[in-house]
């Protein structure tokens, strides 16, 4: 079921999927501020749709819009990839409001003996600071072949 949800999201724009692409979802929602971090109750959790690609692009969608960047700074090291972009506008409020500095981290599962096509991630956008479950997909929207 987990993979089918990711594949459906990934296949919605099959022709636009770069070869090195991740799709992620959240099981919990965490908000952090100067007072600390809190999880929202399960029935109040906002589903996130997160995609990120090796071409430095990412999309973090929640509520009624997305924080999207095509030119994030991207760092890769030993199974970890980080996308960083500042002042990213929220798509339904491009004139202002909800712009956020966004940090996305994905750690490939293969480092821990798991499938190389899976990963655990973390996204920080605005007050969100949420863990993610991620799946690597290829250009055809299917799970990507394991990497060496």
N, C-alpha and C positions, 0 to 999 in steps of 0.2 A: 504494500500500500504506500509506504514511504516513497519508494522510487517512482511509483506511478504518478504521484502528485508532482514530483519534480519534473518528470518527463513531460507532463502536460504543460507545465509552465514553460519549459525550455522549447517545446515544439511550437509554441504559439507564433514565433518568429523564426522559423527554421533557417531561412536564407540569411539571417543576420547573425547567426551564432558563430563567434570566432572558435578556432580549434581548441583553445585552452580556456574553457568557460566553466564556472561554478554556478549552481543554483542552490539557494539556502532557504531554510525556514526556521522559525522559532517555535519552541514548545512553551516557553515562559516569556514574560515581558518584565524587564527590570528598568527602573528609572533611578537615576542618581543625581544628586545635587549636593550643595554644601552641607546638608543635614545628614547625608548618608544615602544608601541604596535600599530600595524596596521593590519587592515583586508584587505584581498585581494578581488578585485572585484569578483562578483559571477561567471563570466565566466572564472576566473583564479583560482578558488578554487580547491584544490586537495582533492578528496574524500579519507577519511581515513577509514580503516577497523580496529576496535579495539575489541579485545576479552580479557577477564580477568576471572579468575576462583579462587575458594576458595582454590585450591591447591597451591597458590602463583604464578601461571603462568600468563603471559600476552603476548599479541602480539599487536604492534602498527604498522600497515602497511600503507605506503604512497609511492607514486612514483613507484619505481621498487623493493622495498624490505620492510623488516620489522625489527623493534627493538623487540627482543623476549627474555624473561627471564622465566626460570622455578623455580627460587629460589628468587623471590623478597621478600623484607620485606613486610609484610602485617599487617595492623592495621584495626580493626573493632570496631566501636562504634556507637550505637544508629542510625542505618540505614545508616551509612557512612562507606565506605571501601576505603582504600588507599593502593596502591601497589607502592613500591619504589625500584629502582635498579640503581646502578651506572655503568658507563662505559659499557653500553649495546651495543654490536656490531650491525651494520646494515647488514642484511643477504647477500646483494649483494656485500658488501665490508668488509668481516670478517677480512681481513689483516690490516684494519685500515681505518680511514676516516669515518665520519658520526657516530662514536660511540657517545652515548649520555647518560647522566643521565636522567632517565625517572621517572616521577611521574604521577600516574593515580588515580583520585578520582571519585567515583560513590556515589551519594546520592540517596537512594531509594525514590520513589515517595510517598510511603505510609505515610511518616512523614508529608506530606502536604495534606493528604486526597486523594491523587491520588492512582492509581493502584499500588500495591506492586511489580508488575512485571515490572514496568517501572522506569527509573531513569534519572537523569541529571548528566553528568560527565564533567571532565576536564582532559586534557592530556597535559603534558609538556615534550617534547622530542626535544633536540637540540633547535632550535629557535622557534619551534611550541609551542603555548600556546593556545589551542583551546577547546571551549565548545563542549560537545557531548550529543546526545540523546541515551539512552541505554534501552535495553530490556533483562530481565532475561529469560534464556531458561534452560530447563531440559535436562537430558541425551538423550532423544528421539528427541531433536531439537525443540520440541514444547514449547510454552510459559510455564514457570514454574507455578506451583500452588501457589496461594497466601500463604504467610507465616504468622504465628501468631505474 
